[in-house]
């Protein structure tokens, strides 16, 4: 189901978090649960992965993660502000140390000049740390954008878990 590259990276994320005694949660929109699925494809992941939120609609982002409707209305669902609020909401709603959020436009439609198809915004929230976000644009069709977003989210998790 997942490439060997995805599985190796997921295993590294789990090992790094396990070494720190950290638990994690995912808050996903455009990846639709792929990130949580990749992490939980690794045997023994339950000691690190606490939960995953799939919040595809704006309503779900607000109801499940507490993202203010005003933030979505002002900045759009695919924005640093919403990605950070998603990650912060996951951190607030789960007994975890680290949360990653993914929101984007996988296509083929839905893009604009300001927010093209392939735009994905990631949010990271770490207990006791600052919120972070990162914006990337990935080329390719819907499947390629989602796979690249999955890899990028895993890389961000690993990097944050290795940071001081």
Secondary structure, DSSP 8 states (H G I E B T S, - for coil): ---HHHHHHHHHHHHHHHHHT--EEEEESTTTTHHHHHHHTSTTGGGTEEEEEE--SHHHHHHHH---HHHHHHH-SSSHHHHHHHHHHHHHTSS-SEEEEEEE--SSS---SSS-TTEEEEEEEETTS--EEEEEE--SSHHHHHHHHHHHHHHHHHHHHH--
